[in-house]
C-alpha cells in the first residue's frame, strides 16, 4: 500500500531501484542534487538537471514537462552521498506561470520499477515560490528512507541551489534555464487549461492496467486525476470522452451509435465539449495527441521495467558461482528472457489496442476537420469560402511516434499566433534533410512557408490578415509565385538592402504605435491609414542582406510583435548566422522551429516524447493553392482592402 506523506513525514524505502513520478499539470523542470552527510552539494557534478541529466545512480528529464519520471539506483550513487533531493522549478523567461501558487498542487510518487507505490506526497501551501525541494531520499544507519520536504524558494533555482551549499549556484541556475529554454523552443505549446477534472479520462489509462506479473502501473493524468469509477479498469477506450471539457456549457454533441456489448464505442467526430464544432474538434484532436503520448509513455516504461527485471535476474545468476554455468544457468537465463518477452508482449498488446482505437477515431475525425485544421488534399478545400470569423487554431503539420508510425495526429497551433515560426532550411539534425542537396532543401523550406502563409490568409476573414515578404536576393521568386500572381500581397517581395530596411522600419513603427496606444488607452488615436489587420512577415534566406540594425529590428519584432499582431516566419539555416555568435540565440528561441521534411525534433508538453513532425504541404500538381488564394484576393478586393 502506498504511504501518503505530509510535510516532514518519512517512510522506509524497501528497495534500491526506484522511480520518482512527478505530476504538475503544467511544464516544470525536474532535477536532483546529491548531498553528503551534512546535506551539502559539493559541486555542479553532484546536480542532475536538463543540461546534464545523468549522474551515477540518477537520471532526470532533459526538458520541462507536465509529467516526469526520474530513475534512481541508490546502490549506484557515488561514495559519500547520503542524501538525494528532488527539485522542481518553473521554467524561467519562457512565459507561463511564474509561481507555484498559480498551479495545481504538484504530486510526487515514489514507486518500484514494477510500478508498485511506495510513497506519495502532494505539495501544498505553495504561493510565491518558483522552485521547491519536493522530497529527499536519505540514508540513516545504513537504511534509506524518503522524507516529504516541500520547501519552496521565491528566489528560484539559484536560491535553492545556494541553500544547499553550492558555491556556483547562480551560474548553474543560468545554465539550467538556458537548457530548458532550448527545450521549450522545440515543445508543442500546451492547449489552454480546461476546467477542473478535464483531462481526457480513459477507462483504461494510457498504456492500460498493470500487467499481472508486476508490470508498471498506468500513467495517471496530471494532478493525480483518477479513472472514472463508472468504467471498468483495463477496458477499452471510451469514445464518449467524459474528460474532454471546457469551461463553456456544450451544445448538443453528436451521439455515437450504440456499441456492441463488450466492444468499444464507435468513435464520433466532434464528441468533445465546446461552443462550436470547431472548438469540439480542436479539443478532440488535443485529446488524441495526449492519449497517444501517455499510452506510449506507459509502453516505454513497461519495456524499461522488463529490461531492468531481466538484467537483475541475469545478474543473480552470474553472481553465484554455483549457478553461473551448467544446465541450471542455461535454464535460469532462458526463464529470464521468457519473462522479458512476456512482459514486453503484454505491454505491446495494450499499446496496440489503444493505438487501434485512436486510429479509428482519427479516421472519422480527419474528414470532418474544417479548412484551418484539414490537410491540403482534403475535399473540404473544394468547397472553400472565405470565412467570416477567425478559427481557433491552424494546422502546421502532422505528428507521430515510432511505436505507432501509421497514426498521425494533426499539429494544431492556436490563433492568433503567440510565437513566430522558423522554417529550418539547414541540413543538420534530420536524416531526410541530409539526403537532399542544399538548393533543394532551401526550395522546400520556402514552399513550406508559402503553404503556411496561404493557409493563414485563407482562414482569416477578408482584410484581417496581411502578408509581407522579404527576399533580399530575389532567389525565392518561383516558390513565392502563388502569392504574387494571386494578388494577395499588397506589395511585391522586398529585395535589396533598401527594401529590407523599408519593410522592417514600417512594421517596427506599427508595433511602437500600437503598443503606445494600448498603454495609454487611446487606441482610437491611431493613424487612420494604419493597417489594423494581423501582419505576417516572411523573411527568406536570413541573415543574407541584413545589417546589424535590421537584425536588431527582427529581434524586436520577434519579442514584441505577437502581442500587437505582428508575426515572423523566417526561412533560414541557423548555421548561416553563426557569424553573429550568441547574439541571435534569443531570436531563435522566440520562434517555433519546424522543418520542410520529416524530423523528430518536437516534444509534447506532457511527457516530452520526441515526435516526428511532417509539414502540411500541398500535393504535387495540385491547383488548390491557386484556387484558394484567388478567392482570398477576390474577397479582399470586394472588401476594399
C-alpha positions, 0 to 999 in steps of 0.5 A: 500500500502506498504511504501518503506523506505530509510535510516532514513525514518519512517512510522506509524505502524497501528497495534500491531501484526506484522511480520518482513520478512527478505530476504538475499539470503544467511544464516544470523542470525536474532535477536532483542534487546529491548531498553528503552527510551534512546535506551539502552539494559539493559541486555542479557534478553532484546536480542532475538537471536538463543540461546534464541529466545523468549522474551515477545512480540518477537520471532526470528529464532533459526538458520541462514537462507536465509529467516526469519520471526520474530513475534512481539506483541508490546502490549506484550513487557515488561514495559519500552521498547520503542524501538525494533531493528532488527539485522542481522549478518553473521554467524561467523567461519562457512565459507561463506561470511564474509561481507555484501558487498559480498551479495545481498542487504538484504530486510526487510518487515514489514507486518500484520499477514494477510500478508498485507505490511506495510513497506519495506526497502532494505539495501544498501551501505553495504561493510565491515560490518558483522552485521547491525541494519536493522530497529527499531520499536519505540514508540513516544507519545504513537504511534509506528512507524518503522524507516529504520536504516541500520547501519552496524558494521565491528566489528560484533555482539559484536560491535553492541551489545556494541553500544547499551549499553550492558555491556556483549556484547562480551560474548553474541556475543560468545554465539550467534555464538556458537548457530548458529554454532550448527545450521549450523552443522545440515543445508543442505549446500546451492547449489552454487549461480546461476546467477542473477534472478535464483531462481526457479520462480513459477507462483504461489509462494510457498504456492500460492496467498493470500487467499481472506479473508486476508490470508498471502501473498506468500513467495517471493524468496530471494532478493525480486525476483518477479513472472514472469509477463508472468504467471498468479498469483495463477496458477499452477506450471510451469514445464518449470522452467524459474528460474532454471539457471546457469551461463553456456549457456544450451544445448538443454533441453528436451521439455515437451509435450504440456499441456492441456489448463488450466492444468499444464505442464507435468513435464520433467526430466532434464528441468533445465539449465546446461552443462550436464544432470547431472548438469540439474538434480542436479539443478532440484532436488535443485529446488524441495527441495526449492519449497517444503520448501517455499510452506510449509513455506507459509502453516505454516504461513497461519495456524499461521495467522488463529490461531492468527485471531481466538484467537483475535476474541475469545478474543473480545468476552470474553472481553465484558461482554455483549457478553461473554455468551448467544446465541450471544457468542455461535454464535460469537465463532462458526463464529470464528472457521468457519473462522479458518477452512476456512482459514486453508482449503484454505491454505491446498488446495494450499499446496496440489496442489503444493505438487501434482505437485512436486510429479509428477515431482519427479516421472519422475525425480527419474528414470532418476537420474544417479548412484551418485544421484539414490537410491540403488534399482534403475535399473540404478545400473544394468547397472553400469560402472565405470565412467570416470569423477567425478559427481557433487554431491552424494546422502546421503539420502532422505528428507521430511516434515510432511505436505507432508510425501509421497514426498521425495526429494533426499539429494544431497551433492556436490563433492568433499566433503567440510565437513566430515560426522558423522554417529550418532550411539547414541540413543538420539534425534530420536524416531526410534533410541530409539526403537532399542537396542544399538548393533543394532543401532551401526550395522546400523550406520556402514552399513550406512557408508559402503553404503556411502563409496561404493557409493563414490568409485563407482562414482569416476573414477578408482584410484581417490578415496581411502578408509581407515578404522579404527576399533580399536576393530575389532567389525565392521568386518561383516558390513565392509565385502563388502569392504574387500572381494571386494578388494577395500581397499588397506589395511585391517581395522586398529585395535589396538592402533598401527594401529590407530596411523599408519593410522592417522600419514600417512594421517596427513603427506599427508595433511602437504605435500600437503598443503606445496606444494600448498603454495609454488607452487611446487606441482610437488615436491611431493613424487612420491609414494604419493597417489594423489587420494581423501582419505576417512577415516572411523573411527568406534566406536570413541573415543574407542582406541584413545589417546589424540594425535590421537584425536588431529590428527582427529581434524586436519584432520577434519579442514584441510583435505577437502581442500587437499582431505582428508575426515572423516566419523566417526561412533560414539555416541557423548555421548561416548566422553563426557569424553573429555568435550568441547574439541571435540565440534569443531570436531563435528561441522566440520562434517555433522551429519546424522543418520542410521534411520529416524530423523528430525534433518536437516534444509534447508538453506532457511527457516530452516524447520526441515526435516526428513532425511532417509539414502540411504541404500541398500535393504535387500538381495540385491547383488548390493553392491557386484556387484558394488564394484567388478567392482570398484576393477576390474577397479582399478586393470586394472588401476594399482592402 
